[in-house]
Amino acid sequence: MSFRSYDLLKLVEDYGQEATLRKVTTFGSYDTTTGSVSGSATTNYSIKCYFYNYDNGLNLNTDLVRKVSRKCLVAAKGLAVVPDEEDLIVGFNESVRINSVVSIFSGTTAICYICDVRE
């Protein structure tokens, strides 16, 4: 099934919810003694997004949700940054990490981003 970029944008506008895109802006340093990272900094951006389950095959049992099959559609409209791998999407009482991003364009204008996410 294919969608036009406008259809994806309307999906987010009509059914999406507000969340936060958290980007690591300073990575800090790793302390080998404690096994932790110190000095890292993050920047939060407000986004409108729509989570959905994705499966390459047909799965009629909608009670089964697999972590590997979740996608998040993020509207590019008004977003000052581009989602990237390792960024977090925080909201809906959970936090998910972005594994990959596909940018959807109309001409040269970014319309939305399809993010493969994992908890």
Contact map, one row per residue, 1 for C-alpha under 8 A:
11100000000000000000000000000000000000000000000000000000000000000000000000000000000000000000000000000000000000000000000
11110000000000000000000000000000000000000000000000000000000000000000000000000000000000000000000000000000000000000000000
11111011000000000000000000000000000000000000000000000000000000000000000000000000000000000000000000000000000000000000000
01111111000000000000000000000000000000000000000000000000000000000000000000000000000000000000000000000000000000000000000
00111111100000000000000000000000000000000000000000000000000000000000000000000000000000000000000000000001110000110000000
00011111110000000000000000000000000000000000000000000000000000000000000000000000000000000000000000000000000000100000000
00111111111000000000000000000000000000000000000000000000000000000000000000000000000000000000000000000000000000000000000
00111111111100000000000000000000000000000000000000000000000000000000000010000000000000000000000000000000000000010000000
00001111111110000000000000000000000000000000000000000000000000000000000000100000000000000000000000000000000000110000000
00000111111111000000000000000000000000000000000000000000000000000000000000000000000000000000000000000000000000000000000
00000011111111110000000000000000000000000000000001000000000000000000000000000000000000000000000000000000000000000000000
00000001111111111000000000000000000000000000000111000000000000000000000011100000000000000000000000000000000000000000000
00000000111111110000000000000000000000000000000100000000000000000000000000100000000000000000000000000000000000000000000
00000000011111110000000000000000000000000000000000000000000000000000000000000000000000000000000000000000000000000000000
00000000001111111000000000000000000000000000000001000000000000000000000000000000000000000000000000000000000000000000000
00000000001111111100000000000000000000000000000111100000000000000000000000000000000000000000000000000000000000000000000
00000000000100111110000000000000000000000000000111000000000000000000000000000000000000000000000000000000000000000000000
00000000000000011111000000000000000000000000011110000000000000000000000000000000000000000010000000000000000000000000000
00000000000000001111100000000000000000000000011110000000000000000000000000000000000000001111000000000000000000000000000
00000000000000000111110000000000000000000001111000000000000000000000000000000000000000001110000000000000000000000000000
00000000000000000011111000000000000000000001111000000000000000000000000000000000001000111100000000000000000000000000000
00000000000000000001111100000000000000000111100000000000000000000000000000000000000000111100000000000000000000000000000
00000000000000000000111110000000000000000111000000000000000000000000000000000000000000110000000000000000000000000000000
00000000000000000000011111100000000000011110000000000000000000000000000000000000000000100000000000000000000000000000000
00000000000000000000001111100000000000011110000000000000000000000000000000000000000000000000000000000000000000000000000
00000000000000000000000111110000000000111100000000000000000000000000000000000000000000000000000000000000000000000000000
00000000000000000000000111111000000000111000000000000000000000000000000000000000000000000000000000000000000000000000000
00000000000000000000000001111100000011111000000000000000000000000000000000000000000000000000000000000000000000000000000
00000000000000000000000000111110000011110000000000000000000000000000000000000000000000000000000000000000000000000000000
00000000000000000000000000011111001111000000000000000000000000000000000000000000000000000000000000000000000000000000000
00000000000000000000000000001111111111000000000000000000000000000000000000000000000000000000000000000000000000000000000
00000000000000000000000000000111111100000000000000000000000000000000000000000000000000000000000000000000000000000000000
00000000000000000000000000000011111000000000000000000000000000000000000000000000000000000000000000000000000000000000000
00000000000000000000000000000011111100000000000000000000000000000000000000000000000000000000000000000000000000000000000
00000000000000000000000000000111111110000000000000000000000000000000000000000000000000000000000000000000000000000000000
00000000000000000000000000000111011111000000000000000000000000000000000000000000000000000000000000000000000000000000000
00000000000000000000000000011110001111110000000000000000000000000000000000000000000000000000000000000000000000000000000
00000000000000000000000000011110000111110000000000000000000000000000000000000000000000000000000000000000000000000000000
00000000000000000000000001111000000011111000000000000000000000000000000000000000000000000000000000000000000000000000000
00000000000000000000000111111000000011111100000000000000000000000000000000000000000000000000000000000000000000000000000
00000000000000000000000111110000000000111110000000000000000000000000000000000000000000000000000000000000000000000000000
00000000000000000000011111000000000000011111000000000000000000000000000000000000000000000000000000000000000000000000000
00000000000000000000011110000000000000001111100000000000000000000000000000000000000000000000000000000000000000000000000
00000000000000000001111000000000000000000111110000000000000000000000000000000000000000000000000000000000000000000000000
00000000000000000001110000000000000000000011111000000000000000000000000000000010000000000000000000000000000000000000000
00000000000000000111100000000000000000000001111100000000000000000000000000000010000000000000000000000000000000000000000
00000000000000000111100000000000000000000000111110000000000000000000000001100010000000000000000000000000000000000000000
00000000000110011110000000000000000000000000011111000000000000000000000001100000000000000000000000000000000000000000000
00000000000100011110000000000000000000000000001111100000000000000000000111100000000000000000000000000000000000000000000
00000000001100111000000000000000000000000000000111110000000000000000000111000000000000000000000000000000000000000000000
00000000000000010000000000000000000000000000000011111000000000000000011110000000000000000000000000000000000000000000000
00000000000000000000000000000000000000000000000001111100000000000000011110000000000000000000000000000000000000000000000
00000000000000000000000000000000000000000000000000111110000000001000111000000000000000000000000000000000000000000000000
00000000000000000000000000000000000000000000000000011111000000000000111000000000000000000000000000000000000000000000000
00000000000000000000000000000000000000000000000000001111111000000000100000000000000000000000000000000000000000000000000
00000000000000000000000000000000000000000000000000000111110000000000000000000000000000000000000000000000000000000000000
00000000000000000000000000000000000000000000000000000011111000000000000000000000000000000000000000000000000000000000000
00000000000000000000000000000000000000000000000000000011111100000000000000000000000000000000000000000000000000000000000
00000000000000000000000000000000000000000000000000000010111111000000000000000000000000000000000000000000000000000000000
00000000000000000000000000000000000000000000000000000000011111000000000000000000000000000000000000000000000000000000000
00000000000000000000000000000000000000000000000000000000001111110000000000000000000000000000000000000000000000000000000
00000000000000000000000000000000000000000000000000000000001111111000000000000000000000000000000000000000000000000000000
00000000000000000000000000000000000000000000000000000000000011111000000000000000000000000000000000000000000000000000000
00000000000000000000000000000000000000000000000000000000000011111100000000000000000000000000000000000000000000000000000
00000000000000000000000000000000000000000000000000001000000001111110100000000000000000000000000000000000000000000000000
00000000000000000000000000000000000000000000000000000000000000011111110000000000000000000000000000000000000000000000000
00000000000000000000000000000000000000000000000000000000000000001111110000000000000000000000000000000000000000000000011
00000000000000000000000000000000000000000000000000000000000000000111110000000000000000000000000000000000000000000000110
00000000000000000000000000000000000000000000000000001110000000001111111000000000000000000000000000000000000000000001000
00000000000000000000000000000000000000000000000000111100000000000111111100000000000000000000000000000000000000000001110
00000000000000000000000000000000000000000000000000111100000000000000111110000000000000000000000000000000000000000111100
00000000000000000000000000000000000000000000000011110000000000000000011111000000000000000000000000000000000000000111100
00000001000100000000000000000000000000000000000011110000000000000000001111100000000000000000000000000000000000011110000
00000000000100000000000000000000000000000000001111000000000000000000000111110000000000000000000000000000000000011110000
00000000100110000000000000000000000000000000001110000000000000000000000011111010000000000000000000000000000000111000000
00000000000000000000000000000000000000000000000000000000000000000000000001111110010000000000000000000000000001111000000
00000000000000000000000000000000000000000000000000000000000000000000000000111110000000000000000000000000000001110000000
00000000000000000000000000000000000000000000000000000000000000000000000000011111000000000000000000000000000000000000000
00000000000000000000000000000000000000000000111000000000000000000000000000111111110000000000000000000000000000000000000
00000000000000000000000000000000000000000000000000000000000000000000000000000111110000000000000000000000000000000000000
00000000000000000000000000000000000000000000000000000000000000000000000000000011111000000000000000000000000000000000000
00000000000000000000000000000000000000000000000000000000000000000000000000010011111100000000000000000000000000000000000
00000000000000000000100000000000000000000000000000000000000000000000000000000000111110100000000000001000000000001010000
00000000000000000000000000000000000000000000000000000000000000000000000000000000011111100000000001011000000000000000000
00000000000000000000000000000000000000000000000000000000000000000000000000000000001111100000000011111000000000000000000
00000000000000000000000000000000000000000000000000000000000000000000000000000000000111110000000011100000000000000000000
00000000000000000000111100000000000000000000000000000000000000000000000000000000001111111000000011000000000000000000000
00000000000000000000111000000000000000000000000000000000000000000000000000000000000001111100001111000000000000000000000
00000000000000000011110000000000000000000000000000000000000000000000000000000000000000111110001111000000000000000000000
00000000000000000011110000000000000000000000000000000000000000000000000000000000000000011111111100000000000000000000000
00000000000000000111000000000000000000000000000000000000000000000000000000000000000000001111111000000000000000000000000
00000000000000000010000000000000000000000000000000000000000000000000000000000000000000000111110000000000000000000000000
00000000000000000000000000000000000000000000000000000000000000000000000000000000000000000111111000000000000000000000000
00000000000000000000000000000000000000000000000000000000000000000000000000000000000000000111111100000000000000000000001
00000000000000000000000000000000000000000000000000000000000000000000000000000000000000011110111110000000000000000000001
00000000000000000000000000000000000000000000000000000000000000000000000000000000000000011100011111000000000000000000111
00000000000000000000000000000000000000000000000000000000000000000000000000000000000011111000001111100000000000000000111
00000000000000000000000000000000000000000000000000000000000000000000000000000000000111111000000111111000000000000011110
00000000000000000000000000000000000000000000000000000000000000000000000000000000000011000000000011111000000000000011110
00000000000000000000000000000000000000000000000000000000000000000000000000000000000110000000000001111100000000000011100
00000000000000000000000000000000000000000000000000000000000000000000000000000000001110000000000001111110000000001111000
00000000000000000000000000000000000000000000000000000000000000000000000000000000000000000000000000011111000000001110000
00000000000000000000000000000000000000000000000000000000000000000000000000000000000000000000000000001111100001111100000
00001000000000000000000000000000000000000000000000000000000000000000000000000000000000000000000000000111110001111100000
00001000000000000000000000000000000000000000000000000000000000000000000000000000000000000000000000000011111111110000000
00001000000000000000000000000000000000000000000000000000000000000000000000000000000000000000000000000001111111100000000
00000000000000000000000000000000000000000000000000000000000000000000000000000000000000000000000000000000111110000000000
00000000000000000000000000000000000000000000000000000000000000000000000000000000000000000000000000000000111111000000000
00000000000000000000000000000000000000000000000000000000000000000000000000000000000000000000000000000000111111100000000
00000000000000000000000000000000000000000000000000000000000000000000000000011000000000000000000000000011110111111000000
00001100100000000000000000000000000000000000000000000000000000000000000000111000000000000000000000000011110011111000000
00001001100000000000000000000000000000000000000000000000000000000000000011111000000000000000000000000011100001111100000
00000000000000000000000000000000000000000000000000000000000000000000000011110000001000000000000000001111000001111110000
00000000000000000000000000000000000000000000000000000000000000000000001111000000000000000000000000001111000000011111000
00000000000000000000000000000000000000000000000000000000000000000000001111000000001000000000000001111100000000001111100
00000000000000000000000000000000000000000000000000000000000000000000111100000000000000000000000001111000000000000111110
00000000000000000000000000000000000000000000000000000000000000000001011100000000000000000000000111110000000000000011111
00000000000000000000000000000000000000000000000000000000000000000011010000000000000000000000000111100000000000000001111
00000000000000000000000000000000000000000000000000000000000000000010000000000000000000000000011110000000000000000000111
